[in-house]
Amino acid sequence: MQGNASAWEAFWRDRPVEDGATLWDVDPAEAVHRHLPRLQEWYTPGLPVADVGCGNGRQTEALAERFDRVVGYDVSASALAAARQLHPRDNIAYRQLDLSVPGEADRLHQEFGDQNVYVRTVIHQLPEEARQWAGDSLATLLGERGHGYVIELAPEAAVLFAAWPRQGGPSKLDDIIQSGLVPARLAPGELEETLVNAGLDVVEMGNFTGRSVETGLDGPLTVPMQFARVRRGR
């Protein structure tokens, strides 16, 4: 089953090769660095860290500054080309992966073995019928020993995006829509259900407020988000 790979490729092909070019491409201080204490506590020592949906590699590099081996995965070849140009490091490998295609995660698990997974705001952008395949793919990457940290938009974020302020012309949300990517939402409980149906234990869930790169009348626009710590079901 294909997800929306062609739309993501069109999106990344049209983006400038620079940090901050997308709605979610915030400074690592607002993303990876905020969660590092939890990641370092939760991740299984000695396993590579997988940044799933790595985009241009900005957060991947931040992970690679703290962990010995990191793999950046994205569905878009153009995104990966940007990542290799902007954020190359000896301890990062970049690979193409469509979470919604059965078997792709198996191939990458064979290459890298069990992995600790970091995935940020990926599942909600998949078509609803592809989301369970994505959950299953994440479980495959984790294997028996990996631990995962899944960050997603909270269900109430849909209200925010519906009223997204336009100030000074088109926003980065418009860039997404014009590439054929329809802003989507996760229903209440859908994230946990997707992960549990993939055979994962949801050890902890919580909510927090994240930032986007957009600025509204009152400063940086903030977005309600949620996280889940997961591992293979026991």
ABEGO torsion letter per residue (X at the ends): XBBAAAAAAAAAAABBBBBGABAABBBAAABAAAAAAAAAAABBBGBBBBBBGAEAGAAAAAAAAABABBBBBBABAAAAAAAAAABBBAABBBBBBBAABBGAAAAAAAAAEBBBBBBBGAAAABBAAAAAAAAAAAAAAAEAABBBBBBBBBAAAAAAAAABBBBGEBBAAAAAAAAGBBBBBBBBGAAAAAAAAAGBBBABBBBBBBBBABBBAAEBBBBBBBBBBBBBBX
